[in-house]
Amino acid sequence: MKKYMALAAIAAACPLASANIVVNGSFEDPALTNLSDDGLGIYWYTFVGANGFTGWTHPFMVGAVDRPGAWEASHGLQYINIESSRGFFIEQRVPTTPGATYLLSFDYAPDPFETPGSTESDIGVYFGGNLVGIASGDDSTVGNLNWTNYSLQVTSPSSLTLLRFEDRGSAGSTGGYLDNVSLVLIPTPASLGLLIGAAPLLARRRR
């Protein structure tokens, strides 16, 4: 298992009153159509340009819908593949309060065909133009996407903040999988913990 790194603080687990401000964080809209089977019982649909998931901007997008027992989504029925061969990224501008603290959470799984020890499936997480974390792993299998939930505390620099997930691999054919993206306001930052040093770990837990 590779190390998981981040440049933001661990957020304490606690009930949050605020709603998720990310649009279509589980990539359920639109429902995928024109599906094709890749031989593993997984159905794929390729999005190009603006014809992708509602709320997200991207130059190229690969979406997937699960089938029972075969590479299932972590939340809902659909998820995305941030494929390294395309220099892929997705981003969304979210309405935020300058100086406010938020809990950013998402589910990540490495490509099942990832070479052990490789970084081809790594996904960089950016908030307000700053790299705040890196999701990394090599433990998925052909029979199971090994989803891991990540959470970290971020502070908004403006009233409209760019949230971006970007491939960090080379021009290979594998890439990380992303689902269940959430950004919620933390009502009382002082009660949930402060930043703890320059580069603490990104909080993570198995799905």
Residue pairs with C-beta under 8 A, 6 or more apart in sequence:
1 137
1 138
1 139
2 117
2 119
2 136
2 137
2 138
3 136
4 134
4 135
4 136
4 137
4 150
4 201
4 202
4 204
5 133
5 134
5 136
5 199
5 201
5 202
6 125
6 132
6 133
6 134
6 152
6 199
6 200
6 201
6 202
7 130
7 131
7 132
7 133
7 198
7 199
8 132
8 133
8 152
8 153
8 154
8 195
8 200
8 202
9 152
9 153
9 193
9 194
9 195
9 196
9 200
10 151
10 152
10 153
10 193
10 196
10 200
10 201
10 202
10 203
11 103
11 151
11 152
11 153
11 186
11 192
11 193
11 203
12 192
12 193
13 151
14 192
16 103
16 184
16 185
16 186
16 187
17 187
18 184
18 185
18 186
18 187
19 184
20 182
20 183
20 184
21 94
21 95
21 96
21 183
21 184
21 185
22 55
22 92
22 94
22 163
22 181
22 182
22 183
23 54
23 55
23 56
23 92
23 94
24 53
24 54
24 55
24 56
25 106
25 180
25 181
25 182
25 183
26 73
26 75
26 76
26 78
26 79
26 179
26 180
26 181
27 53
27 56
27 63
27 76
27 78
27 79
27 80
27 178
27 179
28 76
28 77
28 78
29 53
29 54
29 55
30 53
30 54
31 65
31 78
32 43
32 45
32 63
32 64
32 65
32 78
33 45
34 45
35 43
35 44
35 45
35 65
36 43
36 44
36 45
37 43
38 44
40 70
40 71
40 142
41 67
41 69
41 70
42 64
42 66
42 67
42 70
42 71
43 64
43 65
43 67
44 62
44 63
44 64
45 62
45 63
45 64
45 65
46 61
46 62
46 63
47 53
47 58
47 60
47 61
47 62
47 63
48 60
48 61
49 59
49 60
52 58
52 61
52 63
53 61
53 63
53 80
53 90
55 92
56 90
56 91
56 92
57 90
57 91
57 92
58 88
58 89
58 90
58 91
59 86
59 87
59 88
59 89
60 83
60 86
60 88
61 80
61 88
61 90
62 80
62 81
62 83
62 88
63 78
63 79
63 80
63 81
64 71
64 73
64 78
64 79
64 80
64 81
64 177
65 73
65 77
65 78
66 72
66 73
66 77
66 78
66 79
70 143
71 112
71 144
71 145
72 145
73 79
73 179
74 107
74 109
74 145
74 147
74 149
74 179
74 180
74 207
75 107
75 179
75 180
76 179
76 180
78 179
79 177
79 178
79 179
80 90
80 177
80 178
80 179
81 111
81 175
81 176
81 177
81 178
82 88
82 89
82 90
82 123
82 165
82 166
82 167
82 175
82 176
82 177
82 178
83 167
83 173
83 174
83 175
84 120
84 121
84 167
84 169
84 170
84 171
84 172
84 173
84 174
84 175
85 171
85 172
85 173
85 175
86 167
87 167
87 171
88 166
88 167
88 175
89 164
89 165
89 166
89 167
90 164
90 165
90 178
91 126
91 162
91 163
91 164
91 165
92 162
92 163
92 164
93 160
93 161
93 162
93 163
94 160
94 161
94 163
94 183
95 159
95 160
96 102
96 156
96 158
96 159
96 160
96 161
97 156
97 159
97 185
98 156
98 157
98 158
98 159
99 155
99 156
100 155
100 156
100 185
100 186
101 153
101 154
101 155
101 156
101 185
101 186
101 189
101 192
102 153
102 154
102 155
102 156
102 183
102 184
102 185
102 186
103 151
103 152
103 153
103 154
103 182
103 183
103 184
103 186
104 125
104 127
104 132
104 151
104 152
104 153
104 154
104 163
104 182
104 183
105 149
105 150
105 151
105 152
105 180
105 181
105 182
105 183
105 184
106 125
106 135
106 149
106 150
106 165
106 178
106 179
106 180
106 181
106 182
107 147
107 148
107 149
107 150
107 178
107 179
107 180
107 207
108 123
108 135
108 137
108 147
108 148
108 150
108 176
108 177
108 178
109 137
109 140
109 145
109 146
109 147
109 148
109 176
109 177
109 179
110 121
110 136
110 137
110 138
110 139
110 140
110 146
110 176
110 177
111 120
111 121
111 140
111 174
111 175
111 176
111 177
112 140
112 141
112 142
112 144
112 145
113 142
113 174
114 120
114 121
114 137
114 138
114 140
114 174
115 138
116 138
117 138
118 138
118 169
118 174
119 136
119 168
119 169
120 169
120 170
120 172
120 174
120 175
121 136
121 137
121 138
121 169
121 174
121 175
121 176
122 134
122 135
122 136
122 167
122 168
122 169
122 176
123 134
123 135
123 136
123 165
123 166
123 167
123 168
123 176
123 178
124 131
124 133
124 134
124 165
124 166
124 167
124 168
125 131
125 132
125 133
125 134
125 135
125 150
125 152
125 164
125 165
126 132
126 162
126 163
126 164
126 165
126 166
127 154
127 156
127 161
127 162
127 163
127 164
128 154
128 156
128 157
128 158
128 161
128 162
129 157
129 162
132 152
132 154
133 150
133 152
133 202
134 168
134 202
135 148
135 150
135 176
135 202
137 146
137 148
137 176
139 146
140 146
140 177
145 177
146 206
147 177
147 179
147 206
147 207
148 204
148 205
148 206
148 207
149 180
149 204
149 205
149 206
149 207
150 202
150 203
150 204
151 202
151 203
151 204
152 202
152 203
153 186
153 192
153 193
153 195
154 183
163 181
163 183
165 178
165 181
167 175
167 176
169 175
186 192
